[in-house]
Amino acid sequence: VREGDKLGQDIIKAILTPLGSNPFHRWYGGTISARTIGQMLAPEQIAAEAERAIQDTLSILMALQKSQAREQYVSPGETIAAIGPIDVIQNNSDPRQWQITVSVYTHAQTVVQETFGLVI
């Protein structure tokens, strides 16, 4: 997997890996599960917490990519230049289910968009 497809995989993996769950890289992962799952929050609060968690995770991923680029070649299509819109939408039929769409802009001047579901 290369370019935008690889970046899409990197994004989903970073967001859905619980922060600190990798004993060798405790700084890797996200807090979306901890901030949303099992919390007694209003839908607007869940959406805001999920968006913040994703932004935090993508910021860490961007820093990791910059660090990696100092040591080896990293394709512009596989690196995040800027975080785009993050949409967190509750399912009308089942309020426990949320659809999350994450968009990022790459250094190759392309947009990578990933959509995934989360049950809260």
C-alpha positions in Angstrom: 0.0 0.0 0.0 1.4 3.4 -1.0 0.6 7.1 -1.2 -3.0 8.1 -0.1 -4.0 4.5 0.6 -1.1 4.1 3.1 -1.8 7.4 4.7 -5.5 6.4 5.1 -4.4 3.2 6.8 -2.0 5.2 9.1 -4.8 7.6 10.0 -7.3 4.9 11.0 -4.7 2.9 12.9 -3.5 5.9 14.9 -7.1 7.0 15.7 -8.4 3.6 16.8 -5.2 2.4 18.6 -5.7 3.3 22.3 -3.1 5.8 23.5 -0.4 4.0 25.5 -1.5 0.5 24.5 1.8 -0.2 22.6 4.4 -0.9 25.4 7.2 0.1 23.1 5.6 3.4 21.9 3.4 4.6 24.7 3.0 8.0 22.9 1.3 6.4 19.9 -2.4 6.2 19.5 -5.5 8.2 20.2 -8.0 8.9 23.0 -11.2 8.7 21.1 -12.4 5.6 22.9 -11.5 6.9 26.4 -13.2 10.3 25.6 -16.4 8.9 24.2 -17.2 5.2 24.9 -19.2 4.7 28.0 -19.4 8.4 28.8 -22.7 9.9 29.7 -22.5 12.9 27.4 -25.0 14.7 25.2 -24.6 14.0 21.5 -23.1 17.4 20.9 -20.5 16.8 23.6 -19.7 13.3 22.1 -19.1 14.9 18.7 -16.9 17.6 20.1 -14.8 15.2 22.2 -14.4 12.8 19.2 -13.3 15.7 17.0 -10.8 16.9 19.6 -9.4 13.4 20.1 -8.9 13.0 16.4 -7.2 16.4 16.0 -4.9 15.5 18.8 -4.1 12.1 17.3 -3.5 13.6 13.8 -1.1 16.2 15.4 0.9 13.4 16.9 1.0 11.6 13.6 2.2 14.7 11.8 5.0 15.1 14.3 5.9 11.5 13.9 6.0 11.9 10.1 8.3 15.0 10.4 10.6 13.1 12.7 10.7 10.1 10.3 11.4 12.4 7.3 14.6 13.6 9.0 16.0 10.1 8.9 14.5 8.7 5.6 12.6 9.6 2.6 8.8 9.9 3.2 6.6 10.3 0.1 4.7 13.6 0.0 1.5 11.7 -0.7 2.0 9.8 2.5 2.5 12.8 4.8 -0.1 15.2 6.3 0.4 18.8 5.5 -2.8 20.0 7.2 -5.8 18.6 8.9 -9.1 19.1 7.0 -12.7 18.8 8.1 -13.6 16.2 10.7 -17.3 15.2 10.6 -18.8 13.2 13.5 -22.4 12.3 12.7 -24.8 10.3 14.9 -26.9 7.6 13.2 -30.6 8.5 13.2 -31.7 4.9 13.5 -29.3 3.8 16.2 -28.0 6.7 18.4 -25.1 4.5 19.7 -23.6 4.4 16.2 -21.5 7.3 14.8 -20.0 7.8 11.4 -16.7 9.7 11.4 -15.1 11.2 8.3 -11.6 12.5 8.5 -10.0 14.6 5.8 -6.4 15.6 5.5 -4.3 17.5 3.0 -1.0 15.9 1.9 2.3 17.4 0.9 1.5 16.2 -2.6 -1.5 18.6 -2.6 -4.1 15.8 -2.5 -6.9 15.1 -0.1 -7.1 11.9 1.7 -10.5 11.1 3.3 -11.3 8.2 5.5 -14.7 7.2 6.9 -15.3 4.7 9.7 -17.9 3.8 12.3 -17.8 4.0 16.0 -20.2 2.5 18.5 -20.5 4.5 21.7 
